[in-house]
């Protein structure tokens, strides 16, 4: 019996370990990839993925279906989890030694193709933003700065940064929707 993400999440909230396993199996590679891009270390990316699923299991991260898709929410939680872990490790002056026995993560050809297609569409959509919006989106989503750090870095008010991010995301969602209609972009919104 096929269950969508929200059904699995509800089962997880009721203590269903199989639902947790199903979500892990479905999203582990994608989440690891995002964590790795942030942390740049296999061990830390693995730790971030484990931390995320621990948050789900212990209900420290709560999904609200009225605010967006489960997959988008999960990726957002992963991003913040990885950033928090990276900052925590940096504050402890913690360095990981390279482990030569560790198998490098190898995404499948299908994953690589899908990520490439989505990346191209996202780059096209970001190019339609104003320079200010594109700069803030880059700092927030790709450099991992907080809204407060962006405000300080660009000498803007926090409200201005929040507003520009909100407008940029609204614009990107519209643009990605149009690109999806034109070119068959997968499920990115």
C-alpha positions as CSV (number, residue, x, y, z in Angstrom):
1,X,0.0,0.0,0.0
2,X,1.5,3.3,-1.1
3,X,1.5,6.1,1.4
4,X,2.3,9.7,0.7
5,X,4.8,11.7,2.8
6,X,2.1,13.3,5.0
7,X,0.6,9.9,5.8
8,X,4.0,8.5,6.7
9,X,4.7,11.5,8.9
10,X,1.4,11.1,10.7
11,X,2.3,7.4,11.3
12,X,5.7,8.5,12.6
13,X,4.1,10.8,15.1
14,X,2.2,7.8,16.4
15,X,5.4,6.0,17.0
16,X,5.5,3.9,13.9
17,X,9.1,2.9,13.3
18,X,8.3,1.5,9.8
19,X,7.1,5.0,8.8
20,X,10.4,6.5,10.0
21,X,12.3,3.8,8.0
22,X,10.2,4.5,4.9
23,X,10.9,8.3,5.1
24,X,14.6,7.6,5.7
25,X,14.8,5.2,2.7
26,X,13.1,7.8,0.5
27,X,15.0,10.9,1.5
28,X,18.4,9.7,2.9
29,X,20.4,10.3,-0.3
30,X,18.9,13.7,-1.0
31,X,19.3,14.8,2.6
32,X,22.9,13.6,2.7
33,X,23.7,15.4,-0.5
34,X,22.3,18.7,0.9
35,X,24.2,18.2,4.2
36,X,27.4,17.4,2.4
37,X,27.2,20.6,0.3
38,X,26.9,22.5,3.6
39,X,29.4,20.6,5.7
40,X,31.9,19.4,3.0
41,X,32.7,16.4,5.2
42,X,31.1,12.9,5.0
43,X,31.1,12.3,8.7
44,X,29.4,15.6,9.5
45,X,26.9,15.1,6.7
46,X,26.0,11.7,8.1
47,X,25.7,13.2,11.6
48,X,23.4,15.9,10.3
49,X,21.1,13.3,8.6
50,X,21.0,11.3,11.8
51,X,20.2,14.4,13.8
52,X,17.4,15.3,11.4
53,X,15.7,11.9,11.8
54,X,16.2,12.1,15.5
55,X,14.4,15.4,15.5
56,X,11.6,13.8,13.6
57,X,11.3,10.8,15.9
58,X,11.4,12.9,19.1
59,X,9.0,15.5,17.6
60,X,11.5,18.4,17.9
61,X,10.8,19.3,14.3
62,X,7.1,19.6,13.4
63,X,5.7,19.7,9.9
64,X,2.7,21.9,9.1
65,X,1.0,21.0,5.8
66,X,-0.5,24.4,5.5
67,X,2.9,26.0,5.1
68,X,4.1,23.9,2.2
69,X,5.1,20.4,0.9
70,X,6.7,17.9,3.2
71,X,9.8,17.4,1.0
72,X,10.5,21.2,0.9
73,X,10.1,21.4,4.7
74,X,12.3,18.4,5.2
75,X,15.1,20.0,3.0
76,X,14.8,23.2,4.9
77,X,15.1,21.4,8.3
78,X,18.1,19.5,6.8
79,X,19.8,22.8,5.8
80,X,19.4,24.3,9.2
81,X,20.5,21.1,11.0
82,X,23.6,21.0,8.9
83,X,24.4,24.7,9.4
84,X,23.8,24.3,13.2
85,X,26.1,21.3,13.3
86,X,28.8,23.0,11.3
87,X,28.7,26.1,13.6
88,X,28.8,23.9,16.7
89,X,31.8,22.0,15.3
90,X,33.6,25.3,14.4
91,X,33.0,26.7,17.8
92,X,34.6,23.7,19.4
93,X,37.6,23.9,17.0
94,X,36.7,20.4,16.0
95,X,38.4,18.9,13.0
96,X,37.7,15.5,11.5
97,X,40.5,13.4,10.1
98,X,40.0,11.9,6.7
99,X,39.0,8.2,7.0
100,X,40.5,6.4,4.0
101,X,38.3,3.3,4.7
102,X,35.1,5.3,4.3
103,X,33.1,4.7,1.1
104,X,32.4,8.0,-0.6
105,X,28.8,8.7,-1.3
106,X,28.0,8.0,-4.9
107,X,24.7,9.4,-6.2
108,X,23.0,7.4,-8.9
109,X,23.0,8.5,-12.5
110,X,19.3,9.3,-12.2
111,X,20.0,11.5,-9.1
112,X,22.7,13.4,-10.9
113,X,20.6,14.0,-13.9
114,X,17.6,15.1,-11.9
115,X,19.8,17.4,-9.7
116,X,21.4,18.9,-12.9
117,X,18.0,19.5,-14.5
118,X,16.7,21.1,-11.3
119,X,19.8,23.1,-10.9
120,X,19.6,24.5,-14.4
121,X,16.0,25.5,-13.9
122,X,16.8,27.1,-10.6
123,X,19.7,29.0,-12.1
124,X,17.4,30.3,-14.8
125,X,14.8,31.3,-12.2
126,X,17.4,33.1,-10.0
127,X,18.6,35.1,-13.1
128,X,15.1,36.7,-13.3
129,X,15.5,38.1,-9.8
130,X,16.8,41.7,-9.2
131,X,20.5,41.9,-8.2
132,X,19.6,42.6,-4.6
133,X,17.2,39.7,-4.3
134,X,19.6,37.3,-6.1
135,X,22.4,38.4,-3.7
136,X,20.3,37.8,-0.6
137,X,19.1,34.4,-1.9
138,X,22.7,33.4,-2.6
139,X,23.8,34.5,0.9
140,X,20.8,32.8,2.7
141,X,20.4,29.5,0.8
142,X,23.8,28.8,-0.7
143,X,26.2,30.5,1.8
144,X,24.2,29.5,4.9
145,X,24.1,33.0,6.5
146,X,21.2,33.8,8.8
147,X,18.9,36.7,8.1
148,X,20.5,38.7,10.8
149,X,24.0,38.0,9.4
150,X,22.8,39.1,6.0
151,X,21.4,42.3,7.4
152,X,24.7,43.1,9.1
153,X,26.7,42.1,6.0
154,X,24.7,44.2,3.6
155,X,24.0,47.0,6.2
156,X,20.2,46.5,5.8
157,X,17.5,46.2,8.4
158,X,16.4,42.7,9.4
159,X,12.8,43.5,8.1
160,X,14.2,44.5,4.7
161,X,16.1,41.3,4.4
162,X,13.1,39.2,5.4
163,X,10.9,41.1,3.0
164,X,13.4,40.6,0.1
165,X,13.7,36.9,0.8
166,X,9.9,36.5,0.9
167,X,9.5,38.4,-2.4
168,X,12.3,36.5,-4.0
169,X,10.8,33.2,-3.0
170,X,7.4,34.3,-4.3
171,X,9.0,35.3,-7.6
172,X,11.0,32.1,-7.8
173,X,8.0,29.9,-7.1
174,X,6.1,31.6,-9.9
175,X,9.0,31.4,-12.3
176,X,9.7,27.8,-11.5
177,X,6.0,27.0,-12.0
178,X,6.2,28.6,-15.5
179,X,9.5,26.7,-16.3
180,X,7.9,23.5,-15.1
181,X,4.9,24.0,-17.5
182,X,7.3,24.7,-20.4
183,X,9.9,22.1,-19.8
184,X,8.7,19.3,-17.6
185,X,10.6,20.3,-14.4
186,X,10.0,17.7,-11.8
187,X,8.6,18.3,-8.4
188,X,10.5,21.3,-7.1
189,X,8.0,23.8,-5.7
